[in-house]
Amino acid sequence: MTTIDPKRLTVSREAEIDLLARLGHWSVMDYAGYALLLLSAAGTACLLVAAARLFRFAPRSPAAIRADAVTILKPLHGAEPELLANLASFLDQNHDGPVQLVCGVQSASDPAIAVVQALREARPQADITLVVDPTIHGANAKISNLVNMAAKARHAVLIVSDSDMAVGRDYLARVTAALDAPGVGAVTCLYRGRGDAGGWSRLAAMGINAHFLPSVLLGTALGLASPCMGSTIALRARTLEAIGGFAAFSDRLADDYAIGAAVRARGEEVVLADLLLTHACAETSLKALLRQELRWSLTIQRLDKAGFAGSVVLHPFPTALVGAAFLGFTPLSLAAIGAALAARLTIALLVDRRAAARAAPLRWIPARDLLSFAVFVWTFFRGSVEWRGATFAVDAAGRLENRRDQTS
């Protein structure tokens, strides 16, 4: 028979009374501070899960050379600092099949035309098509460009990729192999950032590496994200036709996500190829950086309002910092701040190691975290985006409307 020690019971009761007394003396600031520290701890744990996923994310085997006939669609707008090299990387492939590169612009004065002409001179044997067509098919200028370009595509496998992407020599082999898997309707790719235009572009690259990339990895690990990104959307021409062609997405802000959703609605998968591409960041000012990141952030918020609000957990350093301020920077709160920064540092180092290059100085991490948090908060008060020299209102469904031209 179990006996109860009255002395131990008394001590336990005294401890309980002491705890209740302490709680009774807490102020609202104390409760808020500890709540924020708990939120920060959860966020730090999430970042460590993402870091583990990033550590394991790598090609599982050498890419087998393939011979698929592929058309790569490159909608262009302006001449980015490394545009020529970025475009050339899609042609310099370990691939035995025919590759057609279709570049499209909507103005005869677009400086990207000169870059395409230079690429033709540098690769005289390459199949490069340039489409110059100002026809507008909706509010989304990129999709209008793609509608105009699609008529020139000659091959059954189509790959849409943003102009600011650069790839390795095994890109086509891995993407086409992934598209051949049973039940797959489209293939997309993760990417890391590379600053091509000075300090602000490097800060933008750090945002991609240390914030965007781990959030996607965490979302896929937990089954909360179904990415389909402009870095790469590879699909067959018959699939594109079945979902209504590019014109079906002419007024969508998140056109890449909408294409992926349409493919999934057909009962097919959108999968991630085991590749990490390079996004060439070209922001030359804080204004340009904020314009870009607010557009991305508002896009995500319109797609999933609850999920976006919940992503506050992925900002453990700012939440720990505010919690520490409430509590008077106690040892516990300082430990939470340190843990959050250490988790973010781990992710930055893993991406830098994978890329064999440092996106930005590691000492920028605290400033980058605070900037990302400011963009997160600011998104709740935004209803429009600036894109390619125009301002667009974005409705609750993520559709672009009320286009107003402006100087940029």
Phi, psi and chi 1 to 4 in degrees:
 res  aa     phi    psi   chi1   chi2   chi3   chi4
   1 MET       -  131.3  179.2  176.4  179.2      -
   2 THR   -77.5  134.0  -56.3      -      -      -
   3 THR  -110.1  150.4   58.9      -      -      -
   4 ILE  -108.4  125.8  -60.1  175.1      -      -
   5 ASP   -78.3  115.4 -174.7  -13.4      -      -
   6 PRO   -59.5  -32.4  -22.3   33.6      -      -
   7 LYS   -66.7  -44.4  -68.0 -177.1  178.3  179.8
   8 ARG   -63.9  -37.8  -67.9 -176.8   61.9 -176.4
   9 LEU   -63.5  -39.1 -177.7   61.5      -      -
  10 THR   -65.8  -42.8  -57.9      -      -      -
  11 VAL   -62.4  -43.7  170.8      -      -      -
  12 SER   -62.6  -41.2  -61.8      -      -      -
  13 ARG   -65.8  -37.8 -179.2   58.1 -179.8  165.3
  14 GLU   -66.8  -37.8  -71.3  175.8   -9.2      -
  15 ALA   -65.6  -38.7      -      -      -      -
  16 GLU   -65.6  -41.9 -179.3 -178.9  -12.3      -
  17 ILE   -64.6  -40.3  -67.2  171.5      -      -
  18 ASP   -63.7  -41.1 -178.8   63.4      -      -
  19 LEU   -64.0  -44.3  175.6   60.5      -      -
  20 LEU   -63.3  -35.3  -69.2  172.5      -      -
  21 ALA   -66.4  -42.0      -      -      -      -
  22 ARG   -62.9  -45.2  -72.3  175.0 -178.9  -89.1
  23 LEU   -61.2  -36.0  -68.1  175.4      -      -
  24 GLY   -65.9  -25.5      -      -      -      -
  25 HIS   -92.9   -2.1  -74.3   90.1      -      -
  26 TRP   -69.5  142.4  -81.6    7.9      -      -
  27 SER   -92.5  173.0   66.5      -      -      -
  28 VAL   -59.0  -36.7  172.8      -      -      -
  29 MET   -62.7  -39.0  -61.3  -76.3  -81.4      -
  30 ASP   -64.1  -47.7  -68.1  -34.1      -      -
  31 TYR   -60.5  -44.2  -78.0  110.6      -      -
  32 ALA   -64.3  -41.3      -      -      -      -
  33 GLY   -62.1  -47.3      -      -      -      -
  34 TYR   -68.8  -34.5  -77.1  113.2      -      -
  35 ALA   -62.6  -41.1      -      -      -      -
  36 LEU   -67.9  -35.9  -73.2  168.8      -      -
  37 LEU   -65.8  -37.9  -68.8 -169.1      -      -
  38 LEU   -65.2  -41.3  -76.6  173.6      -      -
  39 LEU   -63.0  -41.2 -177.4   64.0      -      -
  40 SER   -64.0  -41.5  175.5      -      -      -
  41 ALA   -61.8  -41.0      -      -      -      -
  42 ALA   -63.3  -40.6      -      -      -      -
  43 GLY   -65.6  -39.9      -      -      -      -
  44 THR   -61.9  -41.6  -62.6      -      -      -
  45 ALA   -62.1  -40.7      -      -      -      -
  46 CYS   -62.9  -40.9  -73.0      -      -      -
  47 LEU   -64.4  -35.9  -69.6 -175.4      -      -
  48 LEU   -68.4  -35.7  -67.2  176.2      -      -
  49 VAL   -63.3  -44.0  171.2      -      -      -
  50 ALA   -63.2  -38.2      -      -      -      -
  51 ALA   -62.6  -39.9      -      -      -      -
  52 ALA   -64.4  -40.2      -      -      -      -
  53 ARG   -64.6  -41.0  -71.3  -86.2  -67.9  179.2
  54 LEU   -64.9  -38.7 -178.4   58.8      -      -
  55 PHE   -61.6  -36.0 -178.3   77.6      -      -
  56 ARG   -89.2  -11.1  -65.2 -166.4  -60.5  -91.4
  57 PHE   -80.7  102.6 -175.0   81.0      -      -
  58 ALA  -162.4  153.6      -      -      -      -
  59 PRO   -54.7  134.2  -26.3   35.1      -      -
  60 ARG   -83.5  -20.2  -68.4  178.5  -70.7  -84.6
  61 SER  -159.4  162.0   60.1      -      -      -
  62 PRO   -58.9  147.1  -21.7   33.0      -      -
  63 ALA   -78.7  131.3      -      -      -      -
  64 ALA   -81.2  133.2      -      -      -      -
  65 ILE   -67.6  134.5  -63.5  177.1      -      -
  66 ARG  -120.4  175.0  -63.7  172.2   59.0   89.3
  67 ALA  -132.4   24.7      -      -      -      -
  68 ASP   -61.8  143.5  -54.9   74.4      -      -
  69 ALA   -84.3  119.2      -      -      -      -
  70 VAL  -127.1  136.8  177.2      -      -      -
  71 THR  -109.8  123.8  -66.9      -      -      -
  72 ILE  -103.1  123.2  -58.3  171.0      -      -
  73 LEU  -101.7  121.7  -59.9  170.7      -      -
  74 LYS  -121.7   94.4  -79.9  -76.4 -177.8  179.8
  75 PRO   -73.3  125.2   23.8  -29.7      -      -
  76 LEU  -114.7  153.3  -53.3  179.2      -      -
  77 HIS  -156.3   98.8  178.6   77.1      -      -
  78 GLY    85.2  170.2      -      -      -      -
  79 ALA  -110.1  103.8      -      -      -      -
  80 GLU   -73.3  161.7  -66.4  134.6    7.3      -
  81 PRO   -54.2  -39.2  -28.1   35.0      -      -
  82 GLU  -117.1   31.5  -61.4  -65.7  -28.9      -
  83 LEU   -60.2  -42.9  179.7   58.3      -      -
  84 LEU   -59.9  -48.0  179.1   60.0      -      -
  85 ALA   -66.3  -38.0      -      -      -      -
  86 ASN   -63.2  -45.2  -65.1  -19.1      -      -
  87 LEU   -65.0  -41.7  -67.4  175.7      -      -
  88 ALA   -61.9  -31.1      -      -      -      -
  89 SER   -62.6  -26.0   71.5      -      -      -
  90 PHE   -78.1  -16.4  -74.9   81.6      -      -
  91 LEU   -96.2  -27.7  -63.3  174.1      -      -
  92 ASP   -85.4   73.2  -62.4  -24.6      -      -
  93 GLN  -120.9  150.0  -66.6  -69.8  -52.2      -
  94 ASN   -83.1   81.5  -64.4  -32.9      -      -
  95 HIS  -147.6  131.7 -172.2   75.8      -      -
  96 ASP   -94.1  -11.7  -76.3  -15.1      -      -
  97 GLY   -91.1  169.4      -      -      -      -
  98 PRO   -68.3  138.3   22.4  -31.1      -      -
  99 VAL  -126.8  121.8  176.3      -      -      -
 100 GLN  -107.5  127.8  177.6 -164.8   20.9      -
 101 LEU  -106.7  115.5  178.8   65.6      -      -
 102 VAL  -107.1  116.3  179.2      -      -      -
 103 CYS  -107.2  136.0  -60.7      -      -      -
 104 GLY  -130.0  139.6      -      -      -      -
 105 VAL  -132.8  164.5  -63.7      -      -      -
 106 GLN  -113.5    6.8  -67.1 -169.6  -77.3      -
 107 SER  -141.7  137.3  169.8      -      -      -
 108 ALA   -69.1  -13.2      -      -      -      -
 109 SER  -100.1    6.1   62.0      -      -      -
 110 ASP   -64.9  126.5 -165.1  -48.8      -      -
 111 PRO   -64.4  -14.3   19.4  -30.7      -      -
 112 ALA   -65.4  -23.2      -      -      -      -
 113 ILE   -60.9  -42.2  -66.5  174.2      -      -
 114 ALA   -64.0  -34.4      -      -      -      -
 115 VAL   -67.0  -42.9  177.4      -      -      -
 116 VAL   -63.6  -39.9  176.4      -      -      -
 117 GLN   -63.9  -38.8  -69.0  171.1  -18.0      -
 118 ALA   -65.6  -35.9      -      -      -      -
 119 LEU   -66.3  -40.3 -177.9   62.9      -      -
 120 ARG   -60.5  -41.1  -79.3  173.4  162.4  170.5
 121 GLU   -67.4  -36.7  -66.3  173.3    3.3      -
 122 ALA   -76.8  -25.6      -      -      -      -
 123 ARG  -127.3   68.5  -56.9  -73.4 -165.1  -77.3
 124 PRO   -62.0  -24.0   21.4  -32.3      -      -
 125 GLN   -86.8   -9.4  -55.7  -56.2  -42.8      -
 126 ALA   -77.6  150.4      -      -      -      -
 127 ASP   -90.8   95.4 -177.0   -1.4      -      -
 128 ILE  -120.5  122.0  -57.2  172.5      -      -
 129 THR  -111.6  132.2  -57.4      -      -      -
 130 LEU  -112.0  126.2  174.7   62.6      -      -
 131 VAL  -113.4  121.6  176.7      -      -      -
 132 VAL  -116.0  106.7 -177.7      -      -      -
 133 ASP  -149.2  116.2 -170.8  -20.7      -      -
 134 PRO   -83.7    2.7   31.4  -34.3      -      -
 135 THR   -60.2  130.8  -53.9      -      -      -
 136 ILE  -102.2  132.8  -61.6  -62.7      -      -
 137 HIS  -115.7    2.8  -59.0  -84.8      -      -
 138 GLY   165.8 -174.3      -      -      -      -
 139 ALA   -72.4  -26.0      -      -      -      -
 140 ASN   -84.1  105.5 -172.1  -40.7      -      -
 141 ALA   -65.0  -34.7      -      -      -      -
 142 LYS   -62.8  -44.0  171.3 -172.7  164.5 -176.2
 143 ILE   -67.7  -37.9  -69.6  -64.9      -      -
 144 SER   -58.0  -43.2  -71.1      -      -      -
 145 ASN   -59.4  -44.8 -154.9   -5.5      -      -
 146 LEU   -66.3  -37.7  -75.9  168.5      -      -
 147 VAL   -60.1  -43.1  172.0      -      -      -
 148 ASN   -66.7  -34.4  -61.8  -23.4      -      -
 149 MET   -78.2  -32.4  -63.6  160.7   60.4      -
 150 ALA   -58.7  -31.0      -      -      -      -
 151 ALA   -64.6  -19.5      -      -      -      -
 152 LYS   -93.0   -5.7  -60.0  -63.4 -176.7 -179.9
 153 ALA   -71.7  132.1      -      -      -      -
 154 ARG  -109.1  -11.5  -67.3 -164.2  -61.5  -90.0
 155 HIS  -113.9  161.3  -58.6  -48.5      -      -
 156 ALA   -76.7  -25.5      -      -      -      -
 157 VAL  -100.0  123.4  174.7      -      -      -
 158 LEU  -111.7  137.7  -55.0  176.5      -      -
 159 ILE  -128.0  116.2  -61.9  178.8      -      -
 160 VAL   -95.9  129.2 -178.8      -      -      -
 161 SER  -144.7  135.2  178.4      -      -      -
 162 ASP   -61.3  154.5  -69.2  -18.4      -      -
 163 SER   -66.0  -24.2   62.5      -      -      -
 164 ASP   -93.9   26.4   49.0   15.1      -      -
 165 MET  -106.7  144.2  -70.6  -68.5  153.6      -
 166 ALA  -128.2  146.6      -      -      -      -
 167 VAL  -134.1  162.9  -61.8      -      -      -
 168 GLY   -86.4  175.6      -      -      -      -
 169 ARG   -71.5  -15.7  -62.8 -175.5   69.5   89.0
 170 ASP   -97.2   10.3   60.2  -13.4      -      -
 171 TYR   -57.5  -56.4  169.9   76.4      -      -
 172 LEU   -63.2  -38.3  -73.8 -179.3      -      -
 173 ALA   -61.6  -44.6      -      -      -      -
 174 ARG   -74.4  -39.2  -66.5 -167.6 -177.7  -80.8
 175 VAL   -68.2  -45.6  167.9      -      -      -
 176 THR   -68.4  -33.4   54.1      -      -      -
 177 ALA   -64.9  -42.1      -      -      -      -
 178 ALA   -64.4  -36.0      -      -      -      -
 179 LEU   -69.4  -24.1 -172.6   59.3      -      -
 180 ASP   -79.7  -10.8  -97.8   -4.8      -      -
 181 ALA   -65.7  146.0      -      -      -      -
 182 PRO   -58.2  135.2  -23.0   33.7      -      -
 183 GLY    81.3    0.0      -      -      -      -
 184 VAL   -91.1  127.8  172.6      -      -      -
 185 GLY  -105.1  -23.0      -      -      -      -
 186 ALA  -156.4  157.2      -      -      -      -
 187 VAL  -128.2  139.1  177.0      -      -      -
 188 THR  -131.3  174.1 -167.5      -      -      -
 189 CYS  -139.8  142.4  -64.8      -      -      -
 190 LEU   -75.4  163.8  -68.7  172.8      -      -
 191 TYR  -151.4  156.8   54.7   90.5      -      -
 192 ARG  -115.0  166.7   58.0  100.7 -179.5  178.4
 193 GLY   -98.3  151.5      -      -      -      -
 194 ARG  -140.3  123.4 -177.6 -169.6   72.0 -156.4
 195 GLY   -82.1  121.6      -      -      -      -
 196 ASP  -111.1   -1.2  -72.3  -12.8      -      -
 197 ALA  -136.2   36.3      -      -      -      -
 198 GLY    96.3 -165.2      -      -      -      -
 199 GLY   -59.1  -44.0      -      -      -      -
 200 TRP   -65.9  -37.1  -69.0  113.1      -      -
 201 SER   -68.2  -32.5   67.2      -      -      -
 202 ARG   -70.1  -35.7  -62.9 -174.2   71.1 -169.7
 203 LEU   -66.0  -37.5 -168.0   64.3      -      -
 204 ALA   -64.3  -40.9      -      -      -      -
 205 ALA   -63.0  -39.8      -      -      -      -
 206 MET   -63.3  -35.2  176.8  176.0  -86.6      -
 207 GLY   -62.8  -40.3      -      -      -      -
 208 ILE   -65.0  -47.3  -68.1  172.3      -      -
 209 ASN   -68.7  -44.9  -65.6   -0.7      -      -
 210 ALA   -96.4  -11.2      -      -      -      -
 211 HIS  -123.4  -59.6  -70.7  -96.6      -      -
 212 PHE   -63.6  -52.3  168.2   76.4      -      -
 213 LEU   -58.0  -49.7 -177.2   54.6      -      -
 214 PRO   -64.9  -30.7   17.9  -30.2      -      -
 215 SER   -67.2  -38.0   70.1      -      -      -
 216 VAL   -68.4  -43.5  175.6      -      -      -
 217 LEU   -62.0  -41.7  -72.8  169.1      -      -
 218 LEU   -66.6  -43.3 -179.1   67.0      -      -
 219 GLY   -60.9  -41.4      -      -      -      -
 220 THR   -70.7  -35.5   54.5      -      -      -
 221 ALA   -64.0  -36.2      -      -      -      -
 222 LEU   -92.9    0.2  -60.4  178.3      -      -
 223 GLY    72.7   21.7      -      -      -      -
 224 LEU  -100.8   -9.4  -59.1  175.4      -      -
 225 ALA  -125.8  141.3      -      -      -      -
 226 SER  -127.7   76.8  -58.7      -      -      -
 227 PRO   -71.2  145.3   26.1  -33.9      -      -
 228 CYS  -148.7  108.1 -173.9      -      -      -
 229 MET  -117.8  152.3  -63.6  168.5  -75.3      -
 230 GLY   -65.4  -11.8      -      -      -      -
 231 SER   -57.1  -40.2   56.5      -      -      -
 232 THR  -160.9  127.5  -71.3      -      -      -
 233 ILE  -129.9  103.4  -56.7  176.3      -      -
 234 ALA  -102.9  128.9      -      -      -      -
 235 LEU  -156.8  166.9   71.4  174.3      -      -
 236 ARG   -86.7  151.1  -58.9 -169.3 -176.2  -80.5
 237 ALA   -57.6  -35.8      -      -      -      -
 238 ARG   -67.9  -32.4   63.6  173.5 -179.4  -91.7
 239 THR   -68.1  -43.8  -57.7      -      -      -
 240 LEU   -60.3  -42.8  179.0   62.2      -      -
 241 GLU   -63.2  -39.1 -177.9  179.9    0.5      -
 242 ALA   -66.7  -27.7      -      -      -      -
 243 ILE   -95.5    9.2   62.1  176.1      -      -
 244 GLY   100.8    6.1      -      -      -      -
 245 GLY    71.0  178.2      -      -      -      -
 246 PHE   -63.8  -30.2  -68.7  120.2      -      -
 247 ALA   -59.4  -25.6      -      -      -      -
 248 ALA   -66.4  -13.3      -      -      -      -
 249 PHE  -118.7   22.9  -47.9   97.8      -      -
 250 SER   -70.1  -16.2   59.5      -      -      -
 251 ASP  -117.5   14.3  -69.5  -44.2      -      -
 252 ARG   -96.4  132.7  -60.4  -58.4  -64.3  -93.5
 253 LEU   -67.6  -49.7  173.9   60.7      -      -
 254 ALA   -91.1   66.9      -      -      -      -
 255 ASP   -62.8  -37.5   50.0   87.2      -      -
 256 ASP   -64.5  -45.0   44.8    8.5      -      -
 257 TYR   -62.4  -41.2  178.9   87.4      -      -
 258 ALA   -65.2  -37.0      -      -      -      -
 259 ILE   -63.7  -44.7  -69.5  171.8      -      -
 260 GLY   -60.3  -42.6      -      -      -      -
 261 ALA   -63.0  -38.3      -      -      -      -
 262 ALA   -66.9  -37.7      -      -      -      -
 263 VAL   -65.2  -43.8  170.9      -      -      -
 264 ARG   -64.6  -33.7  -67.7 -172.3 -174.3   94.4
 265 ALA   -63.1  -20.2      -      -      -      -
 266 ARG   -84.9    1.7  -74.9  170.9   40.5   84.3
 267 GLY    86.6   14.7      -      -      -      -
 268 GLU  -109.6  157.9  -63.0  176.6  -56.7      -
 269 GLU   -89.9  153.0  -69.2 -176.1   81.2      -
 270 VAL  -114.2  116.1  178.8      -      -      -
 271 VAL  -113.3  156.9  -59.8      -      -      -
 272 LEU   -89.6  124.8  -77.5  168.7      -      -
 273 ALA   -72.0  153.0      -      -      -      -
 274 ASP   -82.8   65.7   52.7   -8.8      -      -
 275 LEU  -138.2  152.2  -76.5  165.0      -      -
 276 LEU  -125.2  105.6 -171.4   63.1      -      -
 277 LEU   -81.0  177.4  -50.6 -171.5      -      -
 278 THR  -116.6  124.7  -62.4      -      -      -
 279 HIS   -97.1  118.4  172.5   92.7      -      -
 280 ALA   -84.8  106.5      -      -      -      -
 281 CYS   -82.8  135.9  -59.2      -      -      -
 282 ALA  -128.3   18.2      -      -      -      -
 283 GLU   -67.1  131.5  -67.6   81.7   -0.9      -
 284 THR  -111.2    2.6   57.2      -      -      -
 285 SER  -154.6  163.8   66.3      -      -      -
 286 LEU   -63.0  -38.7  176.8   59.8      -      -
 287 LYS   -59.9  -44.8 -179.9 -179.9  179.1 -179.4
 288 ALA   -65.5  -39.2      -      -      -      -
 289 LEU   -63.4  -46.8 -172.4  155.2      -      -
 290 LEU   -65.3  -38.5  -70.4  174.3      -      -
 291 ARG   -58.9  -45.4 -178.8 -170.8  -60.5  126.6
 292 GLN   -67.0  -48.3  176.4   83.3  -45.8      -
 293 GLU   -71.8  -31.9  -65.4 -166.2   -0.3      -
 294 LEU   -68.0  -35.1  -79.2  167.7      -      -
 295 ARG   -64.8  -46.3  179.0  168.8   66.7   84.9
 296 TRP   -60.4  -45.6  -73.1  -15.0      -      -
 297 SER   -64.7  -42.9 -174.6      -      -      -
 298 LEU   -66.0  -34.7 -172.9   62.6      -      -
 299 THR   -58.9  -48.0  -60.3      -      -      -
 300 ILE   -64.8  -41.4  -63.1  169.3      -      -
 301 GLN   -63.8  -37.6 -164.8  -98.4   -5.5      -
 302 ARG   -71.8  -28.5  -73.7  -66.2 -168.7  -96.0
 303 LEU   -73.8  -36.6  -68.4  173.5      -      -
 304 ASP  -153.0   88.2 -177.7    5.8      -      -
 305 LYS   -62.9  -45.0  -66.9 -178.6  176.1   61.2
 306 ALA   -66.4  -44.3      -      -      -      -
 307 GLY   -63.1  -39.2      -      -      -      -
 308 PHE   -64.3  -44.6 -179.6   80.9      -      -
 309 ALA   -60.8  -39.4      -      -      -      -
 310 GLY   -68.1  -20.0      -      -      -      -
 311 SER   -71.1    0.1   70.5      -      -      -
 312 VAL   -56.9  -26.2   66.2      -      -      -
 313 VAL   -63.0  -22.1   74.1      -      -      -
 314 LEU   -85.9   15.5  -63.2  178.5      -      -
 315 HIS  -121.0   60.5  -61.8  -85.2      -      -
 316 PRO   -68.4  -30.1   24.1  -34.8      -      -
 317 PHE   -69.3  -50.3  169.9   62.6      -      -
 318 PRO   -62.0  -39.9  -23.9   35.1      -      -
 319 THR   -67.6  -37.4   50.8      -      -      -
 320 ALA   -66.4  -36.8      -      -      -      -
 321 LEU   -65.2  -43.1 -164.3   61.4      -      -
 322 VAL   -67.7  -41.9  175.7      -      -      -
 323 GLY   -61.0  -41.3      -      -      -      -
 324 ALA   -63.2  -38.6      -      -      -      -
 325 ALA   -63.3  -38.5      -      -      -      -
 326 PHE   -64.9  -36.5  -74.3  168.2      -      -
 327 LEU   -93.8   -2.0  -63.6  171.5      -      -
 328 GLY    82.4   27.9      -      -      -      -
 329 PHE    53.5   57.0  -67.4   94.1      -      -
 330 THR   -72.4  164.1   61.5      -      -      -
 331 PRO   -55.0  -38.5  -29.2   36.7      -      -
 332 LEU   -63.1  -43.8  178.7   62.3      -      -
 333 SER   -69.5  -35.5   61.3      -      -      -
 334 LEU   -66.2  -35.0  -67.8  175.6      -      -
 335 ALA   -65.2  -38.2      -      -      -      -
 336 ALA   -64.9  -40.4      -      -      -      -
 337 ILE   -62.4  -46.7  -69.4  172.1      -      -
 338 GLY   -62.6  -40.8      -      -      -      -
 339 ALA   -65.4  -40.9      -      -      -      -
 340 ALA   -63.9  -44.1      -      -      -      -
 341 LEU   -66.2  -37.4  -72.0  175.6      -      -
 342 ALA   -64.3  -39.4      -      -      -      -
 343 ALA   -65.1  -43.0      -      -      -      -
 344 ARG   -66.3  -38.9 -166.9   72.8   74.2 -174.5
 345 LEU   -61.9  -40.6  173.8   64.6      -      -
 346 THR   -59.3  -44.2  -60.4      -      -      -
 347 ILE   -65.3  -44.4  -72.4  173.4      -      -
 348 ALA   -60.0  -42.0      -      -      -      -
 349 LEU   -66.4  -38.5  -72.1  172.1      -      -
 350 LEU   -65.2  -42.0  -75.5  170.7      -      -
 351 VAL   -67.6  -42.9  177.9      -      -      -
 352 ASP   -60.9  -38.9  -72.0  -10.5      -      -
 353 ARG   -66.6  -42.0  179.6 -178.0  177.4 -175.4
 354 ARG   -63.8  -37.8  177.7   73.9 -175.8  -84.6
 355 ALA   -85.2  -10.4      -      -      -      -
 356 ALA    57.4   33.2      -      -      -      -
 357 ALA  -159.7  149.2      -      -      -      -
 358 ARG   -94.1  123.1  178.6  139.7  -64.7  164.9
 359 ALA   -65.0  -43.1      -      -      -      -
 360 ALA  -161.7  161.4      -      -      -      -
 361 PRO   -56.8  136.3  -24.9   34.6      -      -
 362 LEU   -62.8  -24.9  -62.7  177.4      -      -
 363 ARG   -67.5  -11.7   64.0  178.6 -179.8  -84.9
 364 TRP   -79.9   -7.9  -69.3    6.8      -      -
 365 ILE   -56.5  -47.5  -74.1  176.9      -      -
 366 PRO   -59.1  -44.2  -24.6   34.8      -      -
 367 ALA   -64.0  -40.4      -      -      -      -
 368 ARG   -63.2  -40.3  177.9   63.6 -101.5 -168.9
 369 ASP   -64.0  -42.8  -87.8   26.8      -      -
 370 LEU   -66.7  -37.9  -67.3  174.4      -      -
 371 LEU   -65.1  -43.0  179.1   60.3      -      -
 372 SER   -62.5  -38.1  -66.7      -      -      -
 373 PHE   -67.7  -38.7 -173.5   64.1      -      -
 374 ALA   -63.1  -40.9      -      -      -      -
 375 VAL   -63.7  -42.2  169.1      -      -      -
 376 PHE   -57.2  -49.1  169.8   77.9      -      -
 377 VAL   -67.0  -43.6  173.7      -      -      -
 378 TRP   -60.7  -31.2 -163.7   -7.7      -      -
 379 THR   -58.7  -33.7  -58.7      -      -      -
 380 PHE   -67.2  -15.6  -70.5   99.2      -      -
 381 PHE  -110.7   12.0  -57.0   95.7      -      -
 382 ARG  -108.8  142.0  -64.2  -81.9  -65.1 -172.5
 383 GLY  -128.8    6.9      -      -      -      -
 384 SER  -144.4  163.6   63.7      -      -      -
 385 VAL  -131.8  152.9  -63.8      -      -      -
 386 GLU  -104.7  127.0  -65.2  179.5   35.0      -
 387 TRP  -149.5  121.2 -168.6   16.0      -      -
 388 ARG    52.0   47.7  -65.6 -173.9  173.3 -177.5
 389 GLY    78.6   12.0      -      -      -      -
 390 ALA  -137.1  157.7      -      -      -      -
 391 THR  -109.1  133.5  -61.1      -      -      -
 392 PHE  -124.5  133.1  -60.7   88.7      -      -
 393 ALA   -75.2  146.9      -      -      -      -
 394 VAL  -122.6  120.4 -176.3      -      -      -
 395 ASP   -80.5  179.5   67.1   16.2      -      -
 396 ALA   -64.0  -23.0      -      -      -      -
 397 ALA   -91.0    2.2      -      -      -      -
 398 GLY    83.9   21.0      -      -      -      -
 399 ARG   -94.4  141.1  -67.1 -174.8 -179.9  -83.6
 400 LEU   -80.3  140.4  -63.4  166.5      -      -
 401 GLU  -154.0  167.4   55.7 -174.4   19.1      -
 402 ASN    53.6   59.1  -59.2  -29.9      -      -
 403 ARG   -67.6  131.9 -178.8  172.0  179.7  172.8
 404 ARG  -131.8  116.4  -59.5 -173.7  -60.0  -83.6
 405 ASP   -65.2  145.7  -68.8  -26.5      -      -
 406 GLN  -152.6  158.7   66.1  172.0   30.1      -
 407 THR   -81.5  149.7   58.1      -      -      -
 408 SER  -130.0      -   60.5      -      -      -
